[in-house]
Amino acid sequence: SGTAPFAFSIYFFESPASPEFLIAYAPGNEPLAQASSATIGLQASSSGPAATFSFNQQVITSTTRLVPICNTDITYQGRLTDASGPISGTADLTFTYLNATGATVGATIPRPATPVANGLFTVTLPAPDPAALAGAGVQIRITANGVTLTPDQPLTPAPFANFAQFAQTVPWSGVTGAPLSSSAGNVGINTTTPEQRLTVNGSMQLLTGTSAAPTSLAFGTVGDGIGGADNTDLMAFRRVNIAANRSELRLIIGDDPTADPAAADFFSIGAAPGGTWTPVIGFRSDGLASKPGGGTWAAISDPRTKHDIAPLSGALDLLLSLRGYSFFYNDNEVTKGRALPGRQIGLMADEVERVFPDWVSRDGDGIRMVTERGTTALTVEALRELRDEKDRQIDALQADLARRDADLAAQQRQINDLLTRLERLESAGKP
C-alpha cells in the first residue's frame, strides 16, 4: 500500500525455464497507489497460461494462472427466417445475457430497427461483467419483434491477438484447428494434399465490390487495369450489379476491341491432347465468335424430343414480306462495342417483329435485337413452295403448248384436205 516509483513485468510461460511472452510496464517514477488486477488488465484464475509478476526486478508474487478481462464490445451475427424463408427489411431485436444458472445478467439490450438482409443481421453489444458470467453454460436470449427466439444461444470464448510478432515464421504444419495444410510450398484449404500453390476442396465465394472499386478474379498482373496490366491486357471475371434485379458476369478480354489480328485479344476454348494446346472455339475482343466449320450453334432436333409436329406453309410469302437494307450503325453504338463500324447489311427489327416476333428481343434499355431462328427450315420450305409454283406454271405452259400443238395439227390436216381437194378440181378441169 502507499505510493512508490515502480516498474513491473509479466512473463507467460509453459514452464518457468522457458518464458513464451513478455509484457513489460515501466512508466518511470510515476506513482501507483495499488497494483490491482484491473490496473494491469489481468485477473487471477485457476486455468489459463501461467505467469510470474516482478516489481522493480524483484518477484513479488508466486506463479499463478491468469485470464484476460473482457473490456471490448461483442459483435453478434444471426439469421432470421419465417415460414416463407429468410427475412429482409428491419427487425426490433433485444438481447439478454444469462449466466450458467439461467439467471439474467444486467439489463436487456434493445436494438430497434436492425437492418436484416436475406435473413442476416449484425449488431454490436456491450460486453457483460465477466465475473457475473463465470462458469460454463453462458447464453444469450434474443427476441425479434416481440417474439422470443428458441433456443437460447451459447456464448463461447474465442482467443485473439492484437499483435503477433512472429506469426510470419510459424510453419503451416504448426497450425492446428484450422482447415489449412501445406505440402512442398503449396497451401491447401480443406485438403491435406494440395497440388498447386493454392488448392481448395469446396466452394469459393468472391464478394461483389462497388462501381468505383469492382471486385475481379484476375489472371496475371492487374496494375492499373489498363496499360499496367500483364502484357497491357487485363484478363478478369467481374460481377456487376447494374440495377435492381439486373446483374452481369463480365469477362474482360484485354483492352483492344478491334478486328486487327495484331492487336485483338481472344478468349479461347479448346483441348490439350498430349499437352499441345488446340483451340476449338474462339471469342475475339471485337465480338467475333468462331468455331470449326462456322455455321450456327447446335440445337436439339431429334423428333423424339418434339410433339405437335406440323409442316410449314406460307414460308415464301413470310420471307418476301421482309426487306433487306444497307446502313451504318450510330457512332455511340460502335463506341460501346455493340455494333461494327462501316457499311452493314441486314433487316429492320420493327419489320421483323411483325412477321417473326420470336426473332426479336430487347435489352435493358428497350433496344430491339434480332436473332434468326429456324431460317434454314423457312428457306427450305420457301424454295419448295417456289418450285411447286414454278412446276405448276411449267405444267400449265406445257398443257397450253400441247393444246396449241393439237390445234396446229388439226389446222394442218384441214390445210392438207383443202390442198387435196384443190388438186382434184384442177385435174378435173383440164382438157
C-alpha positions in Angstrom: 0.0 0.0 0.0 1.1 3.6 -0.4 2.9 5.1 -3.4 6.3 4.4 -4.9 8.2 4.6 -8.2 7.8 1.2 -9.9 8.2 -1.0 -13.0 6.7 -4.4 -13.4 6.8 -7.2 -15.9 4.7 -10.3 -16.6 6.1 -13.5 -18.1 3.8 -16.0 -19.6 5.3 -19.5 -20.0 4.5 -23.2 -20.2 7.5 -23.9 -17.8 9.4 -21.5 -15.6 12.6 -22.2 -17.5 11.3 -21.1 -20.9 9.2 -17.9 -20.9 7.0 -17.6 -24.0 5.8 -13.9 -24.0 6.8 -10.8 -22.0 4.6 -7.8 -21.1 6.7 -5.0 -19.5 5.4 -1.8 -18.0 7.9 0.8 -16.8 6.4 4.3 -16.5 9.5 5.7 -14.8 8.8 7.5 -11.5 5.0 7.5 -11.9 3.4 6.5 -8.6 0.8 3.8 -8.5 -1.5 3.6 -5.4 -2.2 -0.1 -5.7 -1.2 -2.7 -8.4 -4.6 -4.4 -8.7 -5.6 -6.9 -11.4 -7.8 -4.4 -13.0 -4.9 -1.9 -13.4 -2.8 -4.3 -15.5 -5.8 -5.8 -17.3 -5.4 -9.3 -15.9 -7.4 -11.4 -13.4 -6.4 -14.4 -11.4 -7.9 -17.8 -12.4 -7.5 -21.5 -11.8 -6.9 -22.1 -15.5 -5.1 -20.4 -18.4 -1.4 -19.5 -19.0 1.0 -19.4 -16.1 2.5 -16.0 -15.2 5.1 -14.5 -12.8 5.0 -10.9 -11.6 8.0 -8.9 -10.8 8.2 -5.4 -9.1 11.4 -3.4 -9.7 13.1 -6.6 -10.9 12.0 -8.5 -7.7 9.5 -11.3 -7.9 6.6 -10.2 -5.7 4.1 -13.0 -6.3 4.2 -16.7 -6.8 3.3 -18.3 -10.0 -0.4 -18.1 -10.7 -2.9 -18.5 -13.5 -4.4 -15.6 -15.4 -7.3 -14.9 -17.8 -7.9 -11.6 -19.7 -10.5 -9.2 -18.5 -13.2 -8.6 -21.1 -13.2 -4.9 -21.9 -14.5 -4.7 -25.5 -17.8 -4.8 -27.2 -19.3 -8.0 -28.7 -20.2 -8.3 -32.3 -23.2 -10.7 -32.7 -24.3 -12.1 -36.1 -27.5 -14.1 -36.6 -30.1 -15.2 -39.2 -33.8 -14.6 -39.1 -36.3 -16.8 -41.1 -40.0 -17.4 -41.1 -42.2 -19.9 -42.9 -41.6 -18.2 -46.3 -37.8 -18.2 -45.9 -35.1 -15.6 -45.0 -36.4 -12.2 -43.8 -35.3 -8.9 -45.3 -36.0 -5.4 -44.0 -35.7 -4.4 -40.4 -36.4 -6.1 -37.1 -36.8 -4.8 -33.5 -34.3 -7.0 -31.5 -33.5 -7.4 -27.8 -30.6 -9.3 -26.2 -30.3 -10.6 -22.7 -27.3 -12.3 -21.1 -27.9 -15.4 -18.9 -25.4 -17.0 -16.6 -24.7 -20.7 -16.0 -27.8 -21.0 -13.8 -30.1 -19.2 -16.3 -30.3 -16.0 -14.3 -30.4 -12.7 -16.1 -27.2 -10.7 -16.0 -27.6 -7.0 -16.5 -30.3 -5.1 -18.3 -31.9 -6.2 -21.6 -30.2 -4.6 -24.5 -32.6 -3.2 -27.2 -31.6 -2.9 -30.8 -34.6 -1.5 -32.6 -34.9 -1.3 -36.4 -31.9 -3.6 -37.0 -31.3 -4.0 -40.8 -31.8 -7.6 -42.0 -30.7 -8.6 -45.5 -31.7 -12.0 -46.7 -32.1 -13.1 -43.1 -28.7 -11.9 -41.9 -28.1 -9.2 -39.3 -25.2 -7.9 -37.3 -25.3 -6.0 -34.0 -22.7 -4.7 -31.5 -23.5 -5.4 -27.9 -21.7 -4.1 -24.7 -19.7 -6.7 -23.0 -21.2 -8.3 -19.9 -19.5 -8.4 -16.5 -17.1 -11.4 -16.7 -17.5 -12.2 -13.0 -21.2 -12.4 -13.3 -20.9 -14.8 -16.2 -18.2 -17.1 -14.6 -18.7 -20.8 -15.3 -19.9 -22.9 -18.2 -23.3 -22.6 -19.9 -23.3 -18.8 -20.5 -26.0 -17.9 -23.0 -27.8 -15.0 -24.7 -31.5 -14.7 -25.2 -32.9 -12.9 -28.3 -36.3 -11.5 -29.2 -37.3 -10.4 -32.7 -40.4 -8.1 -33.0 -41.6 -9.3 -29.6 -41.1 -13.0 -30.2 -38.5 -14.9 -28.1 -36.3 -17.0 -30.3 -35.5 -20.5 -29.2 -33.3 -22.0 -28.2 -31.1 -19.5 -26.3 -27.7 -19.2 -27.9 -24.5 -20.2 -26.1 -21.6 -17.7 -25.8 -18.2 -19.3 -26.1 -14.7 -17.7 -25.7 -12.6 -17.1 -28.8 -8.8 -16.4 -28.5 -7.5 -13.3 -30.2 -4.2 -11.5 -30.6 -3.8 -7.7 -31.0 -0.3 -8.3 -32.4 1.6 -11.5 -33.3 5.2 -10.5 -33.7 6.5 -13.8 -35.1 3.4 -15.1 -36.9 5.2 -14.9 -40.3 7.7 -17.5 -39.1 5.2 -20.1 -37.9 5.1 -23.1 -40.3 1.7 -24.2 -41.7 2.3 -27.6 -40.2 2.3 -26.0 -36.8 -1.2 -24.5 -37.2 -3.9 -26.7 -35.6 -7.6 -26.4 -35.6 -7.7 -24.7 -39.0 -8.6 -26.2 -42.4 -5.2 -25.4 -43.8 -2.3 -27.6 -44.8 0.9 -27.3 -46.7 3.0 -29.6 -48.9 6.1 -28.7 -50.9 5.2 -25.0 -50.7 1.6 -25.5 -51.7 -1.3 -24.4 -49.5 -4.5 -26.4 -49.2 -7.8 -25.5 -47.7 -9.8 -28.5 -46.6 -7.3 -30.8 -48.1 -4.0 -32.3 -46.9 -2.6 -32.9 -50.5 -2.5 -29.6 -52.3 -1.2 -30.0 -55.8 -1.0 -26.3 -56.7 0.1 -23.1 -54.9 -3.5 -22.9 -53.6 -5.8 -25.9 -53.6 -9.4 -25.6 -52.4 -11.6 -28.5 -51.6 -15.0 -26.9 -51.6 -16.9 -23.9 -53.0 -15.3 -20.4 -53.2 -17.0 -17.0 -53.0 -15.9 -13.7 -54.4 -18.0 -10.8 -52.9 -19.3 -8.1 -55.2 -17.4 -4.8 -55.0 -18.7 -1.3 -55.9 -18.7 0.5 -59.2 -15.8 2.6 -58.0 -13.9 -0.4 -56.7 -15.1 -3.5 -58.6 -14.1 -7.0 -57.4 -12.4 -9.1 -60.0 -11.0 -12.6 -60.4 -7.9 -11.5 -62.4 -5.4 -13.6 -64.4 -2.0 -12.1 -64.5 -0.8 -8.7 -63.2 -3.6 -6.2 -62.8 -1.6 -3.0 -62.4 -3.9 0.0 -63.2 -6.2 -2.3 -65.1 -5.1 -0.8 -68.5 -1.6 -0.3 -69.7 -0.1 -1.5 -66.4 -1.8 -4.9 -66.6 0.0 -8.1 -67.7 1.0 -7.6 -71.4 -1.1 -4.4 -71.2 -4.2 -6.5 -71.4 -6.4 -7.1 -68.3 -8.0 -10.6 -68.2 -10.6 -11.0 -65.5 -14.1 -12.1 -64.5 -16.2 -9.4 -62.8 -19.7 -9.4 -61.3 -21.6 -6.1 -61.8 -25.0 -5.3 -60.3 -26.4 -2.9 -62.9 -29.7 -2.1 -61.2 -32.3 -3.8 -59.0 -32.6 -7.4 -60.1 -30.2 -6.8 -63.0 -26.8 -8.3 -62.8 -23.9 -9.2 -65.2 -21.0 -11.6 -65.0 -18.4 -9.9 -67.2 -15.4 -11.5 -68.9 -12.9 -8.8 -69.6 -10.7 -9.7 -72.6 -8.0 -7.1 -72.9 -8.5 -3.5 -74.0 -8.5 -3.7 -77.8 -12.0 -4.1 -79.3 -10.6 -4.4 -82.8 -10.5 -6.9 -85.7 -6.8 -6.2 -86.3 -5.2 -9.5 -85.7 -2.0 -7.8 -84.5 -3.9 -6.2 -81.6 -7.1 -8.2 -81.0 -7.4 -10.3 -77.8 -9.0 -13.7 -77.5 -10.9 -16.0 -75.2 -10.4 -19.5 -76.5 -11.9 -22.9 -75.6 -10.1 -26.0 -76.7 -8.3 -29.1 -75.7 -4.7 -30.1 -75.0 -4.1 -33.6 -76.5 -0.7 -34.8 -75.5 -0.1 -31.4 -73.8 -0.4 -29.4 -77.0 -3.0 -26.6 -76.9 -5.5 -26.9 -79.7 -8.1 -24.1 -79.8 -11.6 -25.1 -80.9 -13.9 -22.1 -80.2 -12.7 -18.5 -80.2 -14.2 -15.3 -79.0 -12.4 -12.1 -80.2 -12.4 -8.9 -78.3 -14.3 -7.1 -81.1 -17.2 -9.6 -80.7 -16.3 -12.1 -83.4 -17.1 -15.8 -82.4 -15.6 -18.6 -84.4 -15.7 -22.4 -84.4 -14.6 -25.1 -86.9 -16.8 -25.1 -89.9 -18.6 -22.0 -88.9 -22.3 -22.1 -89.1 -24.9 -21.7 -86.4 -24.7 -23.3 -82.9 -26.2 -26.7 -82.5 -29.8 -27.0 -81.3 -31.6 -30.2 -80.3 -33.6 -31.5 -83.3 -34.3 -35.2 -82.7 -38.0 -35.9 -83.5 -38.2 -37.9 -80.3 -37.9 -34.6 -78.4 -40.8 -32.9 -80.2 -44.6 -33.0 -80.4 -47.4 -31.3 -82.3 -45.2 -31.5 -85.5 -46.8 -29.8 -88.5 -45.4 -28.8 -91.9 -44.7 -25.1 -92.6 -46.9 -23.2 -95.0 -46.6 -19.8 -96.5 -42.8 -19.6 -95.8 -42.1 -17.9 -99.2 -44.6 -15.1 -98.5 -43.3 -14.7 -95.0 -39.7 -14.3 -96.1 -40.7 -12.0 -99.0 -42.6 -9.7 -96.6 -39.2 -8.8 -95.1 -36.9 -6.2 -96.8 -33.1 -6.1 -96.7 -31.2 -2.8 -96.2 -27.7 -1.4 -96.2 -26.8 1.0 -93.3 -24.3 2.4 -90.9 -24.6 2.0 -87.1 -24.6 5.1 -84.9 -21.2 6.1 -83.6 -22.2 5.6 -79.9 -23.3 2.0 -80.6 -19.9 1.3 -82.2 -18.1 3.0 -79.3 -19.9 0.9 -76.8 -18.9 -2.3 -78.7 -22.5 -3.2 -79.6 -22.1 -2.8 -83.3 -19.5 -2.8 -86.1 -18.2 0.2 -88.0 -18.6 0.6 -91.8 -21.5 -0.2 -94.1 -23.6 -3.1 -92.9 -26.5 -5.1 -94.4 -29.4 -6.5 -92.5 -33.0 -6.3 -91.5 -35.0 -3.7 -89.5 -36.2 -5.2 -86.2 -39.6 -3.5 -86.2 -40.4 -5.1 -89.6 -39.1 -8.4 -88.4 -41.2 -8.3 -85.3 -44.4 -8.0 -87.3 -43.6 -11.3 -89.2 -41.4 -13.3 -86.8 -42.0 -11.9 -83.3 -40.0 -14.7 -81.7 -36.9 -13.4 -83.5 -36.9 -10.1 -81.7 -35.8 -9.4 -78.1 -35.0 -6.3 -76.1 -32.1 -5.3 -73.9 -32.4 -3.5 -70.6 -32.7 -0.2 -72.4 -35.5 -1.4 -74.7 -33.3 -1.6 -77.8 -34.5 -4.3 -80.2 -32.2 -7.2 -81.2 -32.8 -9.8 -83.9 -31.9 -13.5 -83.5 -32.8 -15.5 -86.5 -34.4 -18.9 -85.6 -35.4 -21.7 -88.0 -34.0 -19.8 -91.0 -32.9 -23.0 -92.7 -36.3 -24.6 -92.4 -38.0 -21.4 -93.7 -35.6 -21.3 -96.6 -36.2 -25.0 -97.5 -39.9 -24.6 -97.4 -39.8 -21.3 -99.3 -37.8 -23.0 -102.0 -40.2 -25.9 -102.1 -43.1 -23.6 -102.4 -41.3 -21.7 -105.2 -40.5 -24.9 -107.0 -44.1 -26.0 -106.7 -45.3 -22.7 -108.0 -42.9 -22.9 -110.9 -43.8 -26.5 -111.6 -47.4 -25.5 -111.8 -46.6 -22.8 -114.2 -44.5 -25.1 -116.3 -47.2 -27.7 -116.3 -49.7 -25.0 -117.4 -47.4 -23.8 -120.1 -46.8 -27.4 -121.3 -50.5 -28.1 -121.3 -51.1 -24.9 -123.3 -48.4 -25.9 -125.8 -49.9 -29.3 -126.1 -53.3 -27.7 -126.9 -51.6 -25.4 -129.4 -49.8 -28.3 -131.0 -53.1 -30.2 -131.3 -54.7 -27.1 -132.8 -51.9 -26.7 -135.2 -52.0 -30.4 -136.2 -55.8 -30.1 -136.8 -55.3 -27.0 -138.9 -52.5 -28.7 -140.8 -54.9 -31.6 -141.5 -57.5 -29.2 -142.7 -55.0 -27.5 -145.0 -53.9 -30.8 -146.3 -57.5 -31.7 -147.1 -58.1 -28.5 -148.9 -54.9 -29.0 -150.9 -56.1 -32.4 -151.9 -59.5 -31.2 -153.0 -57.9 -28.3 -154.9 -55.7 -30.7 -156.8 -58.7 -32.9 -157.7 -60.6 -29.9 -159.0 -57.7 -28.8 -161.1 -57.3 -32.2 -162.6 -61.0 -32.5 -163.4 -61.0 -29.1 -165.3 -58.1 -29.9 -167.7 -59.0 -30.6 -171.4 
